[in-house]
Amino acid sequence: MQEIIDDVKRERSNTVRSVERSLDILLCFADAEENRLSLTEIARRVALHKSTVHRLLASLESKGFVRRDETSEMYQLGWCILQLASHVHHAEDIAVLFLPLMTELRDALGETISLYVREGNERIRIQAVEGTQAVRRVANIGHRFPLYIGASGKIFLAYAKDELLQELKESDAFPESFSFEDLTRQVAIIKKQGYAISIQERELGAAAIAVPIFDRKDQVIAALSVSGPVDRYAGNTVDDFALQASSYAKKMTDLITTRHPNIR
């Protein structure tokens, strides 16, 4: 009997491992510049042997999650991903709901506008409208970033319960090279002034300003950011960007608290 139980446990463990590896493969495409990857590149990114990756890709392909070009032998996401994604965006999805206001703000400032939500110790860009200027930031939807760096991440820390900061400090995600005391001081200032600014924190030559968007329970549901080249973020420009971003964030808050109260 014990031998049977051990076999079942091993089978479950192997299944979970295969699922995790398959998900890692799919996540590779989130950072693919040309949306296509070779078998060799995927194997390198997930740190697995090519034969293992080939087997997992075959399973994903059979279910429609990836497609393989027979000529180039390059892989890309399959149509099944689009089918699943169509169920994410619905009438009360904030990524869709806030897009018109984000576009208005972009037109007013000329800079790239992004919308982030928090998931655990990370923030995810769920919507973006690229700036109109010749030199602008390119913001890819779906990218994940840590909370401890960047204006939007610190917005979530500033308006979250104190336990989140402590959890972040104690997690493996918080690098030893960062000062937790400095982060705590920054977060306190951000909450007092109502916006966060980052200058070349995550990306050389880039700057961003972020403000909170609240739900009907006065909890931060998202962070709205304005980003662009660092040389355009100085003096009165920062104050003006922060003021206009805050104004639009309030419009978004009003939108979900009065017209779409079911959003959380």
N, C-alpha and C positions, 0 to 999 in steps of 0.2 A: 504493500500500500504506500509506504513512504517513497518508494522508487517512482511510483506513478505521480505522486504529489510533486516530487522534485522535477519530473519531466514537464509537468504542467507549468511550474514556475519558470523553468528555463525557456519554454515556448513563449510564455507571456513576455518575458524579458527581451527575447529576440524580436518579438513583434513591436514592442515599444521602441526599441533601438532603431528598427527599420523605419518606423513612422517618423521619429525625430530626425533621422538622416534624410528622409525624403523632404521634410519641411525645410531643412537646412539647404537642400538643393534648390527648392523653389525660391527661398529668400535670396539666393545668389543673384537672381534676375532683378532684384530691387536696385542693385548698384551697377547693373550692366549698362555701360554708356550707349551701346548700340542695340540693346535689347536682345542680343544674341550671344551665346557662349558656346565654346567648343567643349567636348568631353574632357580634354586635358585641363582647360581652365576651370571647369566646375570641380574636377577632382582636386585641383590645387586649392581652390577656395574652401572646400569642406574638409580638406586634409584626409581624404580616403583614397584607397587604391582605385585605379580606373576601372577594373573589372567590377568592383562593388557599385561604383557610380553608374556604370553602364547597365547593370541589372536593375537598379532603382529607377533610372531614367526610362527603361523599357516598361516598367510598371506604371509610371506616371503618364507615359505616352499612351498606353492602352486605355487609360481612363480619361484622356483628353486634357490633362493638366500641362503637358508640354508637347511641342511639335518639333520634328526633326526634318531639316531640309536635306533631301537625299543627295543633292548635288554638292553642297558645301559641307554637309554633315554637322551643321551648326544647330544648336537647340534654342528654342524660344518658348515663351509661355503659350499654352494652348487655349482654345476657345472656351473650355470649361471654366477657366479663371474669370472670363468676362461674364459668364452665366452666373457665377457666384457673386461677382461684384455688383451685378444688377440688383441684387437683393439688399445690398448695403445702402445704396442711395435711394432714399424714399422721401416722401413729401416733407417729413419733419427731421431730416438729417441736417445737422448744422452746416456741413460742408456744402450742401446745396442751398440751404436757406440763407446763408450769409454771403454767398457769392456775389449777388448784385451790389451789396454794400461794400464788399471788398474791392470790387471793380471801380466803384465811385471813389473810394479812398485812393486807389492806385492812380486814377485819372487826376485827382487833385494834387497828389504829391509827386507823381512820376516814378515812384520807387516800387520795388517788389513787395507785395503784401502776402503774408502767410498766416495760416490758421493752424494752431496746434492743440492737441488734447494730451492728457497725461495717461500713461499706462504703467503702473508700478513706479519704478525709478527712472523711467524714460518719458520723453515727449515724442509725439508722432505728428509729422506735418500731414494734415488731411486735406488741405486745400491751399492753393497758391495762385496768385495773379502776377505775372511778371511785369516789371517796370517798363515804362515807355521810353526811357532814355537809352542812348546808344551804348553806354557802359552801364550794365545793370547786373544784378545777381540772378542766377538761374536757380530756382527752387524746385526740387523734385518732390512730388507728392509720394507719401509712403515712407520717407526716410525717418529713421529713429535717431534721437540724440539724448545724451545724459542730461539730467536735471541740474547738475552742479555747474554747468558751463553754458553761457549764452543767455540772452535776455529773456527769452520765452520760458526756458527751464526755471529760471529764478523767480519768475512770476508765480509758477505753481508752488514753489517752496515758500514764497512769502505769504501766500494766502491759505496754505494748508495747515493742518494741525501740527503742533510742535513735534509730535511723534514721527512725522515724515522725515524731518531733518535728522533726527536721531537714528532712524532706520537706515537712512542713506549713509550716515557716517559709519554704521556698523556693517554695512553690506560690502560685498566684494567689488561692487561697482564704483566705490569711492576710492580714488587713487591716493596713495600715501603722500605723493608730492604736493597735494592740495592742502591748504590750511582751512580746517573746519571753522576756526574762530573768525577768519576773514569772511568766509561764506556766510556765517551767522550774522555778522555786522552788515554785510551787503543786503541780506534779506530783510533786515529790520529797516534799513533806509528805503528799500524798494516799497515796502508796505506803507511807510509814512508818506512818500511822495506820490505813490499811485502808479508808477511806471518803472521799467527797468531798461538800462542801456548797456550794451556790450560793445567794446571796441577791440576788434581783432582778438577776441577770446578764443573762438573756435576755428576761425579761418583768417589767414593773413590778408590784410587789405579790405576786410569787410566789417561793417558795423550794423547794429540793429537796435531798435527800440521796441519794447513790447508792453502791452497793457492787458489787464484781466477782463474777461467777459463772465458775468455772473448768471446763475439760474434763479428761479423763483424762490429758492431757499437761501439765497445769498451765498451760494458756494461757487467757486470758480469752475466753470464748465469748459473754458478754453482760453487760450492766449492768442492775442492778435499782434502780429509783428510787422514792422516796416523795416526793410533792410536794403543796403546798397553799399557802394564804395565808401571807405572810411573818410575820404577827403570831403564828402558832402555832409558829414555829421559833426558840426562844430558850432559853438556859440548859440545864437538865436535859433538856428535850424533845428537843433535838438528839442528846444522848448516848443517850437511850432509843430514839429512832427508828433511830439508827445501829446500836445493839446488836441490836434486833429485826430490822432489815433484813439485817444480817450473818448472823444465825441462820438466816433463811429462805434466804439466798443459799447458805449451806453445805448446807442440805437439798437445794437444787436441784443443787448440785455433786455431792452424794452420789447423787442420783437418776440423773444421766447417766453417772457414772463406774462405778456398780455395776449398774444395771438396764438402761441404754441406752448401752453403750460405743461404739456405732457413730456416735453424734452427734459432729460436729466443729464 
